[in-house]
Amino acid sequence: MWWRVAILAGLLMLLAPFPGDAGQQAGAPVFTGVTQVIDGDTLDIGDTRVRLGGIDAPERSERCALPSGADWACGRWAWHETERLLQGRMLACTDLGTRSHDRVVARCTLDGRDVADLLIRHGVARICERFAAEQGVLETYQRAEVAAAAQQAGIFGGPLNPPAGFCRRAAPATVQAPGSDCAIKGNVSANGRIYHLPGQAHYDRVTMAHPDTRWFCSEAEARAAGWRPALR
């Protein structure tokens, strides 16, 4: 009789779902399809219109400034660059569970690579901070922006237009300095540990709300703790 028990146990193992299958059933819906580009952050994936989550690209009619100050049709460029990268390609997209003007907000991949990350690095789009933070990709996309800025790719080659209003996050409460003699802000970001002196370009933007931020009383103290100076 033992062999009957062994056969039955083997059949039950074959019928049981693999851990990966269970994860797919429990996870967010995934769909695939050939891409039709609508603009820099909107795609048709098969019959589904998708708004890529966590980023924002210039509108087709939007214009930007070049480093020289000359006018540039950055919206049309972003649209055509997205076509160059994605048109006709097969993407796999995960439905993030929200909708934007009847579009499915999704994270899509091309051969396993995050499409939004790819578009940022090519200078087609920038972070939409509010939603990138909600979707848990803010730091990842911040690293992509740093790389794009270093290469002066696309829209990062000149001054950026103000971010769309819906992308702005509510500013956290600013923590006051312990004293006027210790007002150097040690910030922690995707760029590393950087300290900012009063009067520098980004000093007021550093809120000191992150648990790893620190106040310093001198530049020597900040450097000794492993922070480096802000460039501007």
VOBA-1610 file (N, C-alpha, C; in pm, whole numbers, padded with zeros to 5 digits, always signed):
BEGIN
Met+00082-00121+00000Met+00000+00000+00000Met+00086+00126+00000Trp+00211+00114+00050Trp+00293+00234+00063Trp+00313+00303-00071Trp+00320+00221-00181Trp+00347+00282-00312Trp+00227+00364-00360Arg+00104+00324-00319Arg-00013+00403-00354Arg-00009+00540-00286Val+00033+00540-00160Val+00045+00666-00087Val+00148+00756-00153Ala+00262+00696-00196Ala+00369+00774-00260Ala+00320+00835-00391Ile+00244+00756-00472Ile+00192+00807-00599Ile+00094+00923-00575Leu+00006+00906-00474Leu-00091+01010-00443Leu-00021+01138-00399Ala+00084+01124-00317Ala+00159+01242-00271Ala+00225+01313-00388Gly+00279+01235-00483Gly+00343+01295-00599Gly+00244+01371-00685Leu+00123+01315-00702Leu+00021+01384-00780Leu-00021+01514-00714Leu-00032+01514-00583Leu-00069+01638-00511Leu+00037+01745-00527Met+00166+01705-00528Met+00274+01800-00546Met+00269+01862-00686Leu+00236+01780-00786Leu+00228+01832-00922Leu+00113+01931-00939Leu+00003+01907-00867Leu-00114+01994-00878Leu-00101+02121-00797Ala-00013+02121-00697Ala+00003+02239-00611Ala+00068+02352-00689Pro+00026+02479-00669Pro+00086+02591-00741Pro+00227+02619-00693Phe+00313+02660-00787Phe+00447+02703-00748Phe+00437+02838-00678Pro+00536+02873-00593Pro+00533+03002-00524Pro+00520+03118-00621Gly+00586+03110-00735Gly+00577+03219-00833Gly+00436+03236-00886Asp+00366+03126-00909Asp+00229+03135-00957Asp+00140+03201-00854Ala+00159+03163-00727Ala+00078+03223-00621Ala+00102+03371-00613Gly+00230+03413-00630Gly+00262+03555-00625Gly+00195+03631-00736Gln+00189+03574-00855Gln+00125+03641-00966Gln-00025+03656-00941Gln-00088+03556-00883Gln-00231+03564-00857Gln-00261+03670-00753Ala-00172+03685-00655Ala-00196+03779-00547Ala-00155+03921-00585Gly-00071+03936-00688Gly-00017+04066-00722Gly-00110+04147-00811Ala-00057+04263-00853Ala-00134+04352-00939Ala-00148+04293-01079Pro-00256+04331-01150Pro-00276+04280-01286Pro-00164+04323-01380Val-00118+04231-01463Val-00014+04258-01561Val-00072+04234-01700Phe-00044+04325-01792Phe-00091+04308-01930Phe+00022+04342-02025Thr+00019+04289-02143Thr+00123+04311-02242Thr+00060+04354-02374Gly+00142+04414-02459Gly+00093+04454-02590Gly+00196+04534-02665Val+00170+04554-02793Val+00256+04634-02879Val+00227+04782-02853Thr+00332+04863-02850Thr+00320+05002-02809Thr+00289+05096-02925Gln+00190+05183-02900Gln+00163+05298-02986Gln+00185+05422-02899Val+00281+05506-02935Val+00316+05621-02853Val+00217+05735-02879Ile+00162+05790-02769Ile+00071+05905-02778Ile+00148+06034-02748Asp+00228+06033-02643Asp+00321+06142-02614Asp+00428+06088-02521Gly+00503+06176-02456Gly+00619+06131-02380Gly+00589+06047-02257Asp+00465+06049-02206Asp+00432+05966-02089Asp+00301+05890-02104Thr+00244+05892-02225Thr+00117+05822-02250Thr+00135+05727-02368Leu+00093+05603-02348Leu+00111+05499-02449Leu-00018+05420-02464Asp-00041+05368-02582Asp-00141+05263-02599Asp-00068+05130-02601Ile-00102+05043-02507Ile-00045+04909-02500Ile-00155+04814-02545Gly-00149+04772-02672Gly-00262+04699-02727Gly-00383+04791-02729Asp-00490+04748-02663Asp-00613+04828-02658Asp-00623+04912-02531Thr-00519+04915-02449Thr-00524+04985-02321Thr-00441+05113-02326Arg-00504+05225-02291Arg-00429+05351-02284Arg-00366+05362-02145Val-00235+05389-02144Val-00155+05386-02021Val-00092+05522-01996Arg-00101+05566-01872Arg-00023+05680-01823Arg+00088+05623-01737Leu+00214+05643-01778Leu+00326+05589-01703Leu+00334+05655-01566Gly+00341+05574-01462Gly+00341+05627-01325Gly+00474+05686-01285Gly+00468+05793-01204Gly+00588+05848-01140Gly+00670+05944-01222Ile+00629+05973-01347Ile+00704+06066-01431Ile+00609+06164-01498Asp+00666+06270-01555Asp+00587+06367-01631Asp+00673+06418-01745Ala+00624+06407-01865Ala+00695+06454-01985Ala+00630+06583-02033Pro+00702+06665-02108Pro+00641+06787-02163Pro+00522+06754-02252Glu+00421+06840-02247Glu+00309+06826-02339Glu+00358+06848-02482Arg+00286+06795-02580Arg+00329+06806-02719Arg+00355+06952-02760Ser+00273+07042-02709Ser+00286+07183-02748Ser+00381+07262-02659Glu+00438+07197-02557Glu+00522+07269-02460Glu+00656+07307-02522Arg+00707+07421-02478Arg+00835+07470-02527Arg+00928+07492-02409Cys+01057+07472-02432Cys+01159+07486-02329Cys+01266+07584-02379Ala+01361+07612-02291Ala+01474+07697-02328Ala+01600+07614-02336Leu+01682+07639-02436Leu+01814+07579-02448Leu+01910+07652-02355Pro+02029+07595-02328Pro+02127+07666-02244Pro+02158+07806-02297Ser+02151+07824-02427Ser+02179+07955-02487Ser+02065+08053-02465Gly+01950+08002-02418Gly+01832+08085-02403Gly+01738+08077-02521Ala+01779+08011-02629Ala+01694+07996-02747Ala+01574+07907-02717Asp+01465+07931-02787Asp+01341+07856-02771Asp+01354+07717-02835Trp+01290+07619-02775Trp+01303+07481-02822Trp+01169+07409-02807Ala+01124+07342-02910Ala+00998+07266-02906Ala+01021+07133-02836Cys+01041+07140-02704Cys+01078+07020-02628Cys+00965+06918-02624Gly+00839+06963-02629Gly+00728+06869-02624Gly+00723+06779-02747Arg+00742+06837-02863Arg+00743+06756-02985Arg+00865+06664-02987Trp+00978+06717-02940Trp+01098+06633-02935Trp+01076+06513-02843Ala+01018+06537-02723Ala+00994+06428-02628Ala+00902+06323-02688Trp+00800+06367-02759Trp+00707+06274-02825Trp+00781+06189-02928His+00859+06252-03014His+00927+06176-03120His+01040+06088-03063Glu+01105+06134-02957Glu+01209+06051-02895Glu+01147+05928-02830Thr+01031+05944-02770Thr+00961+05828-02713Thr+00919+05731-02824Glu+00876+05784-02938Glu+00846+05698-03052Glu+00970+05621-03095Arg+01083+05688-03101Arg+01206+05621-03142Arg+01241+05506-03048Leu+01219+05528-02919Leu+01257+05427-02820Leu+01156+05313-02807Leu+01027+05345-02825Leu+00924+05248-02785Leu+00824+05207-02892Gln+00810+05285-02997Gln+00705+05256-03095Gln+00717+05114-03151Gly+00608+05040-03145Gly+00604+04905-03199Gly+00669+04799-03113Arg+00722+04840-02996Arg+00787+04742-02908Arg+00684+04675-02818Met+00714+04553-02777Met+00626+04478-02688Met+00662+04513-02543Leu+00566+04568-02469Leu+00588+04605-02330Leu+00501+04520-02238Ala+00551+04499-02118Ala+00472+04436-02012Ala+00444+04543-01907Cys+00319+04559-01870Cys+00279+04668-01780Cys+00205+04614-01659Thr+00233+04675-01544Thr+00164+04641-01420Thr+00067+04753-01386Asp-00060+04720-01372Asp-00162+04816-01334Asp-00139+04857-01189Leu-00115+04988-01166Leu-00089+05036-01030Leu-00216+05065-00952Gly-00331+05045-01016Gly-00457+05052-00944Gly-00526+05187-00944Thr-00470+05287-01013Thr-00534+05417-01021Thr-00557+05455-01166Arg-00638+05559-01187Arg-00672+05604-01321Arg-00646+05753-01333Ser-00607+05795-01452Ser-00583+05937-01479Ser-00647+05971-01613His-00759+06044-01607His-00832+06081-01730His-00858+05958-01818Asp-00914+05855-01755Asp-00951+05730-01823Asp-00830+05649-01871Arg-00711+05685-01827Arg-00592+05606-01859Arg-00555+05518-01740Val-00505+05399-01767Val-00456+05311-01662Val-00316+05358-01621Val-00300+05393-01495Val-00167+05430-01446Val-00090+05301-01423Ala+00025+05289-01488Ala+00096+05161-01488Ala+00247+05182-01485Arg+00316+05079-01444Arg+00462+05072-01459Arg+00490+04969-01567Cys+00561+05010-01671Cys+00585+04923-01786Cys+00733+04890-01798Thr+00761+04774-01853Thr+00900+04732-01874Thr+00921+04691-02018Leu+01043+04716-02065Leu+01087+04674-02198Leu+01204+04580-02177Asp+01187+04455-02208Asp+01291+04354-02185Asp+01339+04359-02040Gly+01244+04379-01948Gly+01275+04379-01805Gly+01321+04512-01750Arg+01336+04614-01833Arg+01384+04745-01787Arg+01267+04841-01770Asp+01266+04914-01659Asp+01160+05010-01631Asp+01160+05120-01738Val+01050+05132-01811Val+01040+05228-01921Val+01049+05372-01870Ala+00988+05401-01755Ala+00993+05537-01701Ala+01137+05576-01668Asp+01213+05486-01610Asp+01354+05510-01581Asp+01430+05536-01710Leu+01400+05459-01814Leu+01464+05475-01945Leu+01435+05614-02001Leu+01309+05659-01992Leu+01272+05788-02048Leu+01338+05903-01971Ile+01349+05890-01840Ile+01418+05994-01764Ile+01564+06004-01808Arg+01630+05890-01821Arg+01772+05890-01856Arg+01797+05944-01997His+01697+05935-02084His+01709+05991-02218His+01665+06138-02222Gly+01626+06192-02108Gly+01587+06332-02103Gly+01450+06360-02159Val+01366+06258-02171Val+01231+06274-02224Val+01135+06321-02115Ala+01156+06275-01992Ala+01063+06303-01883Ala+01140+06332-01755Arg+01070+06385-01658Arg+01127+06411-01526Arg+01041+06343-01420Ile+01088+06343-01298Ile+01012+06282-01189Ile+00885+06362-01163Cys+00777+06291-01143Cys+00654+06349-01088Cys+00655+06311-00940Glu+00712+06399-00857Glu+00753+06362-00721Glu+00639+06306-00637Arg+00525+06369-00643Arg+00414+06325-00558Arg+00383+06177-00581Phe+00368+06138-00708Phe+00328+06002-00738Phe+00446+05905-00732Ala+00566+05950-00767Ala+00684+05863-00754Ala+00704+05824-00608Ala+00680+05920-00517Ala+00693+05890-00373Ala+00585+05793-00330Glu+00462+05815-00375Glu+00352+05724-00337Glu+00374+05584-00391Gln+00438+05573-00507Gln+00457+05443-00573Gln+00589+05376-00535Gly+00667+05441-00448Gly+00789+05380-00397Gly+00907+05379-00493Val+00907+05472-00591Val+01015+05474-00690Val+01090+05607-00691Leu+01067+05692-00592Leu+01126+05825-00594Leu+01278+05820-00598Glu+01340+05742-00511Glu+01486+05739-00506Glu+01544+05678-00634Thr+01478+05577-00688Thr+01524+05516-00814Thr+01523+05618-00926Tyr+01413+05693-00938Tyr+01401+05791-01044Tyr+01491+05913-01019Gln+01518+05943-00892Gln+01612+06052-00862Gln+01752+06016-00915Arg+01791+05890-00901Arg+01921+05849-00954Arg+01923+05862-01107Ala+01811+05830-01171Ala+01802+05844-01316Ala+01814+05991-01357Glu+01752+06081-01279Glu+01761+06224-01309Glu+01904+06274-01294Val+01974+06228-01192Val+02113+06269-01173Val+02197+06228-01294Ala+02175+06106-01343Ala+02249+06059-01461Ala+02214+06141-01584Ala+02085+06173-01602Ala+02042+06252-01718Ala+02099+06393-01713Ala+02099+06452-01594Ala+02154+06587-01579Ala+02303+06589-01609Ala+02374+06484-01564Ala+02519+06478-01589Ala+02549+06471-01739Gln+02460+06407-01815Gln+02478+06394-01960Gln+02410+06509-02036Gln+02342+06599-01963Gln+02264+06706-02025Gln+02170+06650-02132Ala+02105+06541-02097Ala+02018+06471-02191Ala+01885+06543-02205Gly+01839+06564-02326Gly+01706+06617-02352Gly+01672+06740-02272Ile+01561+06733-02197Ile+01514+06848-02121Ile+01609+06889-02010Phe+01704+06802-01974Phe+01800+06836-01868Phe+01920+06915-01922Gly+01919+06942-02054Gly+02027+07019-02113Gly+02014+07168-02090Gly+01898+07214-02050Gly+01875+07357-02024Gly+01794+07372-01898Pro+01751+07493-01866Pro+01669+07513-01745Pro+01536+07440-01758Leu+01499+07368-01653Leu+01374+07293-01654Leu+01255+07387-01633Asn+01148+07359-01704Asn+01023+07431-01678Asn+00972+07394-01539Pro+00891+07478-01477Pro+00834+07442-01346Pro+00759+07310-01356Pro+00767+07227-01253Pro+00695+07099-01257Pro+00544+07120-01259Ala+00474+07026-01316Ala+00327+07033-01317Ala+00274+07039-01175Gly+00168+07116-01156Gly+00115+07134-01021Gly+00076+07004-00953Phe+00022+06909-01030Phe-00022+06784-00969Phe+00095+06697-00925Cys+00216+06731-00968Cys+00333+06652-00929Cys+00396+06698-00798Arg+00359+06816-00751Arg+00423+06872-00633Arg+00373+06803-00507Arg+00466+06771-00420Arg+00431+06715-00289Arg+00416+06828-00189Ala+00331+06805-00089Ala+00321+06903+00019Ala+00455+06908+00093Ala+00503+07028+00115Ala+00633+07043+00181Ala+00622+07005+00328Pro+00713+06920+00379Pro+00710+06887+00522Pro+00749+07008+00605Ala+00710+07005+00728Ala+00744+07116+00818Ala+00895+07132+00829Thr+00940+07256+00827Thr+01083+07283+00837Thr+01127+07277+00982Val+01237+07207+01006Val+01293+07197+01140Val+01388+07314+01161Gln+01373+07384+01270Gln+01454+07501+01297Gln+01595+07462+01341Ala+01692+07546+01304Ala+01832+07523+01344Ala+01846+07534+01495Pro+01938+07460+01554Pro+01957+07467+01700Pro+02012+07602+01745Gly+02071+07678+01653Gly+02126+07809+01688Gly+02192+07871+01567Ser+02212+08001+01569Ser+02268+08071+01453Ser+02410+08026+01424Asp+02481+07972+01522Asp+02619+07927+01500Asp+02625+07785+01446Cys+02512+07717+01438Cys+02509+07578+01391Cys+02399+07563+01286Ala+02410+07644+01181Ala+02304+07651+01081Ala+02339+07584+00950Ile+02445+07506+00944Ile+02481+07432+00823Ile+02394+07307+00816Lys+02328+07288+00701Lys+02236+07175+00685Lys+02306+07058+00617Gly+02309+06944+00683Gly+02362+06822+00624Gly+02248+06740+00568Asn+02235+06738+00436Asn+02124+06671+00370Asn+02163+06531+00324Val+02064+06443+00308Val+02084+06309+00254Val+01990+06293+00136Ser+02046+06264+00018Ser+01963+06251-00102Ser+02023+06145-00193Ala+01966+06133-00313Ala+02019+06038-00411Ala+02161+06074-00452Asn+02202+06199-00429Asn+02337+06242-00463Asn+02438+06216-00352Gly+02393+06164-00240Gly+02483+06136-00129Gly+02459+06232-00013Arg+02560+06244+00072Arg+02553+06331+00190Arg+02618+06465+00154Ile+02536+06569+00150Ile+02581+06700+00105Ile+02541+06805+00209Tyr+02635+06895+00240Tyr+02598+07003+00333Tyr+02581+07134+00258His+02487+07215+00309His+02449+07341+00246His+02469+07455+00345Leu+02535+07559+00301Leu+02556+07678+00384Leu+02441+07775+00367Pro+02409+07853+00471Pro+02305+07956+00454Pro+02337+08047+00336Gly+02235+08070+00252Gly+02254+08156+00136Gly+02281+08080+00008Gln+02313+07950+00017Gln+02336+07872-00105Gln+02202+07841-00173Ala+02212+07800-00301Ala+02094+07791-00388Ala+01984+07701-00331His+02023+07587-00272His+01921+07490-00228His+01906+07484-00076Tyr+01964+07581-00007Tyr+01960+07577+00140Tyr+01816+07574+00192Asp+01730+07662+00140Asp+01593+07671+00191Asp+01507+07551+00153Arg+01550+07474+00051Arg+01473+07358+00008Arg+01499+07237+00098Val+01606+07239+00174Val+01639+07127+00264Val+01560+07146+00393Thr+01465+07058+00419Thr+01373+07077+00532Thr+01424+07017+00662Met+01524+06930+00654Met+01579+06862+00773Met+01479+06765+00835Ala+01382+06721+00756Ala+01281+06628+00809Ala+01327+06483+00803His+01428+06452+00720His+01478+06315+00709His+01553+06277+00837Pro+01534+06156+00888Pro+01600+06119+01015Pro+01753+06120+01010Asp+01811+06110+00889Asp+01958+06109+00879Asp+02018+06246+00855Thr+01935+06352+00840Thr+01990+06486+00823Thr+02053+06533+00955Arg+02149+06626+00943Arg+02219+06675+01063Arg+02251+06823+01048Trp+02250+06891+01162Trp+02298+07028+01167Trp+02447+07025+01201Phe+02522+07117+01141Phe+02664+07128+01171Phe+02698+07272+01208Cys+02799+07286+01292Cys+02841+07419+01336Cys+02958+07473+01255Ser+03023+07387+01175Ser+03134+07430+01090Ser+03147+07335+00973Glu+03211+07385+00867Glu+03235+07298+00751Glu+03330+07184+00787Ala+03426+07213+00873Ala+03520+07108+00914Ala+03448+06994+00984Glu+03350+07029+01067Glu+03271+06926+01136Glu+03191+06843+01036Ala+03133+06910+00935Ala+03054+06839+00835Ala+03141+06745+00753Arg+03259+06792+00711Arg+03349+06709+00633Arg+03396+06588+00713Ala+03426+06611+00839Ala+03474+06502+00924Ala+03368+06394+00942Ala+03239+06434+00936Ala+03130+06339+00952Ala+03096+06266+00822Gly+03161+06305+00710Gly+03140+06235+00584Gly+03052+06308+00485Trp+03018+06434+00513Trp+02939+06514+00420Trp+03032+06593+00328Arg+02988+06621+00207Arg+03065+06702+00114Arg+02990+06830+00083Pro+03059+06936+00038Pro+02991+07064+00017Pro+02902+07064-00106Ala+02794+07139-00100Ala+02710+07160-00218Ala+02788+07242-00320Leu+02761+07216-00447Leu+02835+07286-00553Leu+02788+07430-00567Arg+02662+07456-00533Arg+02611+07593-00544Arg+02502+07617-00442
//
